[in-house]
Amino acid sequence: MNSKSKQINWQTYLAKELPTISSLLSDSGYSLQTDQPHLKGERAIIQSLTTQSGHKLILLGEKNEKKVVIKATGDKAGMAELERERRCRLALSNLNFAYDKFYAPREIEFIKRNGYVISVYEFIEQDSPFLDRPIAEQFTISLRGFKIQERARATTRKHFKKAANIFGERNSDKYKRLFTGFELFLQKENVDKFILENVYKTKEKLHEGSQRIEQYCGFLTHTDFVPHNFRVKNNVLYLLDFSSFILGNKHESWARFLNFMTLYNTELERLLIQYLEDNRAPEERESLQLMRLFRLGELITYHQDKVNKSTGDLQELSKVRVRFWNDVLAAELENRRVDRNIVERYKQTRDKLRSQEEKERQIGLH
């Protein structure tokens, strides 16, 4: 099915679900805002392509003139995801092996009614978007986020078992198995030879570095630690997504963040790598590099999957993204940063292929 028909399905889904959810919210005194940025652009299309994690709506609303964030779903898998996210959120506030506090927006209500699950949180109004802040401030905030995570490590069997049951767990063997899955998928897709060659090299490095990966496992790490998943107000970092925590390698959150900054702020990427090289053991730098390679393989696989499930500009954009992240992977295999000309060319092509709606959605997103 092409992206256009998928998008029509998504609009049909919205037309069916929004009135019911709006009515349930109204019963509790909430109203929805007219503009809903999380229901349009690429996010809407990608949501329509998602089959495993379930569908859910992320909405902006208000009650008594106070802005709120609402996550709502009547989808079975989506409900399980919201339930799990809530369990993770509650567990984080009671971790007996964490030395720093994980801050989160206050939960206002958790509604289970008429076959729907709805979670309502306070809206954190940022002082300014993360990427608009001075570079020194961005560095301090991001480093603080990493330190909060790395000070939560399960060192006893009891702590590990309890946390793994809640958040899930990855060790070096699990990382290698996951990457083998990426490799097999890309082989089946008959991607370009040079992409597969880089994937094979990465697999070898992950196997060679298995001991190093394992050395830094057992930490509570956020696998999607990027600016749109946290907010900063009055110098406090508030996490927004709690379903992405796992007990795994502590540098996986670093890797996700640095791969993001390859596109959005290379100076911050450089400073964080420099910090690790100057202030931590060489083994940490090795672990980070292995995690970056793992996550880049995941990115290539993710976008190749979207190539098959879309058409038109979105399909072409997915192809461009596969090639771009392979270029980044090739550079990181040599422990160097990708050429900035490659990045700029990619961003120009990406922006040409993006819809006007998506361009508007991106404004102020980070």
BELURVEN-V19037 format. One record per backbone hydrogen bond with DSSP energy under -1.0 kcal/mol. NH is the residue of the N-H (numbers start at 0). CO is the residue of the C=O. Records with the same first field share a line. If there is no record, write none. Layout:
# BELURVEN-V19037
NH = CO + CO
This chain:
# BELURVEN-V19037
5 = 1
6 = 2
7 = 3
8 = 4
9 = 5
10 = 6
11 = 7
12 = 8
13 = 9
14 = 10
15 = 11
16 = 12
17 = 13
20 = 16
21 = 17
22 = 18
23 = 19
24 = 20
25 = 21
26 = 22
28 = 25
29 = 24
30 = 61
32 = 59
38 = 35
44 = 40
45 = 41
46 = 42
47 = 43
48 = 44
56 = 71
58 = 69
60 = 67
61 = 30
62 = 65
65 = 62
67 = 60
68 = 120
69 = 58
70 = 118
71 = 56
72 = 116
78 = 74
79 = 75
80 = 76
81 = 77
82 = 78
83 = 79
84 = 80
85 = 81
86 = 82
87 = 83
88 = 84
89 = 85
90 = 86
91 = 87
93 = 90
98 = 150
107 = 119
108 = 119
110 = 117
112 = 115
115 = 112
116 = 72
117 = 110
118 = 70
119 = 108
120 = 68
121 = 105
122 = 66
126 = 231
130 = 365
131 = 128
132 = 129
137 = 133
138 = 134
139 = 135
140 = 136
141 = 137
142 = 138
143 = 139
144 = 140
145 = 141
146 = 142
147 = 143
148 = 144
149 = 145
150 = 146
151 = 148
153 = 217
159 = 155
160 = 156
161 = 157
162 = 158
163 = 159
164 = 160
165 = 161
166 = 162
167 = 163
169 = 246
174 = 170
175 = 171
176 = 172
177 = 173
178 = 174
179 = 175
180 = 176
181 = 177
182 = 178
183 = 179
184 = 180
185 = 181
186 = 182
187 = 183
188 = 184
189 = 186
190 = 185
195 = 191
196 = 192
197 = 193
198 = 194
199 = 195
200 = 196
201 = 197
202 = 198
203 = 199
204 = 200
205 = 201
206 = 202
207 = 203
208 = 204
209 = 206
212 = 208
213 = 209
214 = 210
216 = 213
218 = 247
219 = 151
220 = 245
222 = 243
225 = 223
228 = 225
229 = 226
230 = 237
232 = 235
235 = 232
237 = 230
238 = 102
239 = 228
245 = 220
246 = 167
247 = 218
249 = 215
251 = 248
254 = 250
255 = 251
256 = 252
257 = 253
258 = 254
259 = 255
260 = 256
261 = 257
262 = 259
263 = 259
264 = 260
268 = 264
269 = 265
270 = 266
271 = 267
272 = 268
273 = 269
274 = 270
275 = 271
276 = 272
277 = 273
278 = 274
279 = 275
283 = 280
284 = 280
285 = 281
286 = 282
287 = 283
288 = 284
289 = 285
290 = 286
291 = 287
292 = 288
293 = 289
294 = 290
295 = 291
296 = 292
297 = 293
298 = 294
299 = 295
300 = 296
301 = 297
302 = 298
303 = 299
304 = 300
305 = 301
306 = 302
307 = 303
315 = 311
316 = 312
317 = 313
318 = 314
319 = 315
320 = 316
321 = 317
322 = 318
323 = 319
324 = 320
325 = 321
326 = 322
327 = 323
328 = 324
329 = 325
330 = 326
331 = 327
332 = 328
333 = 330
334 = 331
335 = 330
342 = 338
343 = 339
344 = 340
345 = 341
346 = 342
347 = 343
348 = 344
349 = 345
350 = 346
351 = 347
352 = 348
353 = 349
358 = 354
359 = 355
360 = 356
361 = 357
364 = 361
